[in-house]
Amino acid sequence: SDTLAKLGKMNARVVKRTIGSLKSVLYEDGGDLKNSVRVYHQSFADYLVTKDRCPEDMWINMPSEDAQRTQGCLDIVLKGVKFNICQISTSHKFNSEIHGLEGSIVKHIPQELQYSCRFWLSHFTKALQGSDVALQQDFLKAVAGLLKSMLCGPKSLYWIEILSLMQVVHLAASGRCRMRPS
């Protein structure tokens, strides 16, 4: 929930309280990304994203949410990535040969940065898939500067370094493929 609050630029206590008040339908799991907010049953999530079934004040417009998450993730990545983020003494070893790497990741790469590095591309492609052309153009204008900062300089290498440390570097290639027009 702390990561969710940082992504959405919301008060962490309000987010925790809201999740707590919805505990009959939401929970925080302890998986890969600690304390991810999940729904107990997919039908509740389906209800929230189906405009015809859900009251307007509760309806979640997923392309719009993904656009906001893209911007939040890119902001966090651009502020958080840096050269040799885990302060590894040599680059001449495979990650599997680095003693204490897992602890170093926990120490040096905050949860919100791990999430943002993993999922900004996914949110980006989903934001483009479900919206009309005008909304897509508005979204692309809004994130153009962030994307340029992210992809046209050393920050892209630092992002890939983090993905490599987390053993999910394949996400960069698969996300790049999804970015290509059909």
N, C-alpha and C positions, 0 to 999 in steps of 0.2 A: 504494500500500500504506500510505502514511502516513495518507491520508484514511480508509482502512478501519480502521486501528488507532485513530484518534481517534473514529470513529463507534462502534466496538465497545468503546471504553475499554480497549484492549489495548496491550501493549508493542509498539512499532513494530519493534524488532529481531526479536522472536519472529514477528511477521507476515511480515516480509521473509524470514526463514529458512524458515518454513513454505511460503511461495510458491516459494522457491528449491528446496526439496526436492520440490515437485510440478511442476517446470518441464516435465515431459513432458506434462502435461495443462493447465497454467495458464501464462499470460503476462501481462505488463503492457504495455498499449498506450500510445501517445503521442497519442491523439486529443484531442477537446475537453477532456475532463477527464484531464489528464496522469496516466499510470501507473495507469489503471483496470485492475483484475484481471479477466481474461477466461479462458474455457475455449477450448481449441483446437477442440473438437468438441462440438456440442450434445448428442450422445448421452451424454457424460459428465455434463453438467449434469442431463439427464433422469434418469439413473441415481441421482444424489445426492438428487433430490427425490421419487423414487417409492418409497414406504414398502415396498411388496411386494418390490421388487428389491434394495434397498440394505440392508446390515447396519445394525442399529439405532444403533450407535455412530457411524456415518457419515451417517445419514439427516438431511437438512435439512428441517425443518418450515417451509415458506415463509411461511405466515401469521404464525408466531411470529417468524421472522427479520425480516419486514417490520414487525411491531410493535416489535421492538427497534430497527430502523433508524429508524422514525418518531420514537421517543423520543430517539435519539442525534442525529438531524438537528434536531429541534426545540430540543434543548439547545444545539447549536452555533449555530443561527439566533438564538435569543433572546440568547445571549451576544455574538454577533458583529455583528449589524446595528446601524447607527446612522445618524443623519441625515447626508446628504451624505458617505457613506463614502469616496468617491473624491476628496473635496475639490475639486470642480469649482467654478470661480469664478462661474459664472452658471447659472441654470436657464432662461434665455431662449433657449437654443439646442437644436436637435435633437441627439441623440447623434451622428449622422453628421457634425455640424459641429464636434465637440469634438476638437481636435488632441491626439493622444497618449492617447486614451481607453483603447485596448487595454493600453498599458503601465501606465496608472493602475489598471486592473482587476487586473492581475497584482500590482502593488505593494500595493494596499490590500485586496483581497478574497482571503483565503487559499483554497487548493484545497478544503479541507473545508467552508468556508462556501459556496463556489460550488456544490459538490455538494449540500449540505444545502438550499440555497435552491431548487435545481432539482428535487430528488427527494423532499422530505419528503411532499408531497401524494400522490405516486405510491405510496410505501411505505404511507401511511395507508390509501388505498383498497384496496390489495392485502391489507393485514392484515385488513380487514373482509370482503373477498370470500370468502376461503377457510376461514374458521373458523366454528365453531358459535355459537349465540346466546350461550351462557354465556361463551365466550372473547371474543366481541365486546364484551359488557358489561364484562368485566374490563379489556379493553384500553381501552375508552372511559373508564372510571373512572381508569385509570392516566395517560391523556394529557389529561384534562379541564382540569387547571390549566395545562398547557403550551399547549393550544389557546386557552384564554381569554387567556393572556398574549400569544399570537401574534396572534390575530384581533381582539381587543377593545381596541386601543390603537394607538399610533404605530408599533409594531414591524411591523405588517402593511404600513404604507406604506413603511418602510425595506426590507422584503423585496421589495415590488413594484419599488422603485427599483433594487435589485440585479438583479432579473430583467430590467428594462428595459435596464440597462447591458450585460447579457450577451446582449441581443436575444432573450430567451425569455419575455417577459411573457405570451405566450399560455398558458403553463403554469398561471398562476394561474386564468385563466378556465376552461380545460379541466378542471383539477383540481377546481375548485369545482362544476362540473357533475357530475363523477363522485361527489362527496360527497352529492348529493341522493338520497334514497331513491327506489326505482323505483315 
